[in-house]
Amino acid sequence: MVSRTRLRPGRKHRPAVLTLVDELRLLRWRDLEARGMPRSELRLMLGLGFLREVAPSVWCRASAQFHATSVAAKRVPGGVLCLKTALWLHGLGDEPDKVWMAIDEKARKPRWEQPPLQVVRFSGRARSEGIEHRAVYGFPVPVYSVAKTVADLFKYRNKLGYPIAVRALNNALLAGLCSQEELLRFVDICRVRKAVAPYLEVLRMRRGNDLARAEQARVAREAQRAADLAAPLYAPIPGTEGMEFG
């Protein structure tokens, strides 16, 4: 006798919404609508305890954990983490109490309270250049590079203060996290060369040798990273080069 619990031919063994959440990690309504999936399936998985809501209209696996930056990046697809949040992600500052995010000057400002968000508006090259992607607890988020973040801090010096910008400048260069050339490129994009120049000149005069060593270490790291990427996945066993295995 055939068991009644056996799945019928053609019946899905796994709810599509669970497959989607495993792929995207975080779900919104638009993710379901883009794939023509019914909202009823999401509600069913929520009711059965497979999914949970991490923020209004954002869902994940019940056992998954996410940082506020990941949720903010999901809720604002065109946003880029910047200023204090970018500084924290690069290991140059403490975690702020709000997620700092840059959006386009014409974009609609998000109006929600979870996670707490501090929005700034960038335009032109100051918004589009210097974007990297970092993993925060396994979830990729867009964030401005170290050099771009330092330039942004000087651009917002009247709001955030000079100390945080100057400290970021010193720490970034002395740790070899960016080059002076890269920094000056973004300083020009953000139009803050006059504000940065005096502090950069003092750093060169007082810590010139340290800057040179940091730059050498940075170049060596970049060269090693490039070599690692170019290396074959499987290296031949010494002594077996040219041998064929059937």
C-alpha positions in Angstrom: 0.0 0.0 0.0 1.4 3.4 -1.0 1.9 5.8 1.9 -0.3 8.9 1.9 2.6 11.0 3.1 4.6 10.2 -0.1 4.9 13.3 -2.2 3.0 13.4 -5.5 5.0 13.6 -8.7 5.8 17.2 -9.6 5.1 18.5 -6.0 7.9 20.7 -4.6 9.9 19.1 -1.9 10.9 22.5 -0.5 8.9 25.8 -0.2 10.3 28.3 -2.8 10.4 31.1 -0.2 12.9 29.1 1.9 15.1 28.6 -1.1 15.0 32.3 -1.8 15.8 33.3 1.7 18.8 31.0 1.7 20.0 32.7 -1.5 19.4 36.3 -0.5 19.7 35.9 3.3 17.3 38.8 3.8 13.9 39.1 2.1 11.6 42.0 1.3 8.2 42.0 -0.5 9.9 43.2 -3.7 12.0 40.1 -3.8 8.9 37.9 -3.9 7.1 40.1 -6.4 10.1 40.1 -8.7 9.9 36.3 -8.9 6.1 36.1 -9.0 5.9 34.3 -5.6 2.7 34.6 -3.5 2.9 36.5 -0.2 0.8 33.7 1.3 3.8 31.4 1.3 5.9 33.9 3.3 3.1 34.2 5.8 2.9 30.5 6.1 6.6 30.1 6.8 6.4 32.9 9.4 3.5 31.1 11.1 5.3 27.8 11.1 8.4 29.5 12.7 10.8 29.0 9.8 11.2 32.7 9.3 11.2 35.8 11.5 11.0 39.5 11.0 14.2 41.4 11.7 12.8 44.8 10.8 9.5 46.0 9.4 9.0 44.1 6.1 12.4 42.5 6.3 12.6 38.7 7.0 15.2 36.1 7.5 15.7 32.5 8.7 14.5 32.1 12.3 18.0 31.1 13.4 20.0 33.7 11.4 21.6 36.8 13.0 22.2 40.1 11.2 23.8 43.4 12.1 22.0 46.7 11.7 24.2 47.6 8.8 23.0 44.6 6.8 19.4 45.4 7.5 19.9 49.0 6.5 21.6 48.0 3.3 18.7 45.7 2.5 16.1 48.4 3.2 18.0 51.1 1.2 19.3 49.2 -1.9 20.9 52.4 -3.4 22.5 53.5 -0.2 26.2 53.2 0.7 27.6 53.0 4.3 29.7 56.1 5.0 31.4 58.3 7.6 31.2 56.9 11.2 29.8 53.6 10.1 32.4 53.2 7.3 35.1 54.2 9.8 34.0 51.4 12.2 33.8 48.8 9.4 37.4 49.6 8.4 38.6 49.2 12.1 39.3 52.9 12.6 36.6 53.9 15.0 34.0 52.7 17.5 30.6 51.5 16.4 28.2 54.4 16.2 24.7 54.3 17.7 23.2 54.9 14.2 23.9 53.5 10.8 25.4 56.3 8.6 24.3 55.9 5.0 24.8 58.1 1.9 22.0 58.3 -0.7 21.7 60.3 -3.9 20.7 63.9 -3.6 17.4 63.3 -5.3 16.6 60.0 -3.6 13.6 59.7 -1.2 14.8 59.8 2.4 14.0 56.6 4.3 11.4 57.3 7.1 11.7 54.4 9.5 13.2 53.9 12.9 14.6 50.4 12.8 17.5 50.2 12.5 18.3 53.8 13.5 19.6 55.6 10.4 21.5 58.8 9.8 21.2 59.8 6.2 23.5 62.2 4.3 23.2 63.1 0.6 26.1 62.8 -1.9 26.1 63.7 -5.5 28.2 63.1 -8.7 31.5 61.4 -8.3 31.4 61.9 -4.5 28.5 59.4 -4.4 29.5 57.0 -7.2 33.2 56.5 -6.6 35.2 54.6 -3.9 32.5 52.0 -3.2 33.6 48.6 -1.9 31.7 45.6 -0.6 32.4 44.1 2.8 30.9 41.2 4.6 29.3 41.9 7.9 28.5 38.6 9.6 28.5 37.0 6.2 26.1 39.6 4.5 27.7 41.8 1.8 27.2 45.5 2.3 28.4 48.5 0.2 30.7 50.8 2.0 33.1 53.7 1.0 36.8 52.8 1.0 39.2 54.0 3.6 40.5 56.9 1.5 37.1 58.0 0.5 35.9 57.9 4.1 38.7 60.1 5.3 37.9 62.6 2.6 34.2 62.5 3.6 35.0 63.1 7.2 36.9 66.3 6.3 33.9 67.3 4.1 31.6 66.9 7.1 34.1 68.4 9.6 31.8 71.2 10.6 29.2 68.6 11.7 31.4 65.9 13.0 34.4 68.0 14.1 38.1 68.1 13.0 39.4 65.6 15.6 37.7 62.6 14.2 38.8 63.5 10.6 42.4 64.2 11.6 42.6 61.0 13.7 41.2 59.0 10.8 43.8 60.6 8.4 46.7 59.7 10.7 45.6 56.2 11.5 44.7 55.3 7.9 48.1 56.3 6.5 50.2 55.0 9.4 48.5 51.7 9.2 49.0 51.4 5.5 45.2 51.1 4.8 45.5 53.5 1.9 48.1 55.4 -0.1 48.6 59.1 -0.1 47.9 59.2 -3.8 44.6 57.5 -3.3 43.7 59.8 -0.5 44.5 62.9 -2.5 42.4 61.6 -5.4 39.3 61.5 -3.1 40.3 64.7 -1.4 40.0 66.4 -4.8 36.7 64.6 -5.6 35.3 65.9 -2.3 36.9 69.3 -2.8 38.6 69.4 0.6 42.3 69.7 -0.4 42.7 73.0 1.5 41.3 71.5 4.7 43.4 68.3 4.4 46.7 69.7 3.2 48.0 71.3 6.5 47.4 68.1 8.5 48.9 65.9 5.8 52.0 68.1 5.7 52.4 67.9 9.5 52.1 64.2 9.4 54.8 64.0 6.7 57.2 66.2 8.6 56.7 64.3 12.0 56.2 60.7 10.8 57.8 60.6 7.4 59.8 57.4 8.1 56.7 55.7 9.5 54.7 56.7 6.5 57.3 55.2 4.2 57.3 51.9 6.1 53.5 51.7 6.1 53.5 52.3 2.4 56.0 49.5 1.8 53.9 47.1 4.0 50.8 48.1 2.0 52.4 47.5 -1.3 53.7 44.1 -0.1 50.2 43.1 1.1 48.7 44.1 -2.3 51.4 42.1 -4.1 50.7 39.0 -2.0 47.0 39.3 -2.5 47.4 39.5 -6.2 49.7 36.5 -6.1 47.2 34.5 -4.1 44.4 35.3 -6.6 46.6 34.3 -9.5 47.8 31.0 -7.9 46.2 27.8 -9.3 43.6 26.2 -7.1 45.5 22.9 -7.0 49.3 23.1 -7.0 51.2 20.1 -8.5 52.9 17.7 -6.2 56.7 18.3 -6.3 58.3 15.9 -8.8 55.1 15.2 -10.7 55.2 18.1 -13.1 54.4 17.0 -16.6 53.1 13.6 -15.6 49.8 12.5 -16.9 47.3 10.6 -14.8 44.6 8.4 -16.4 
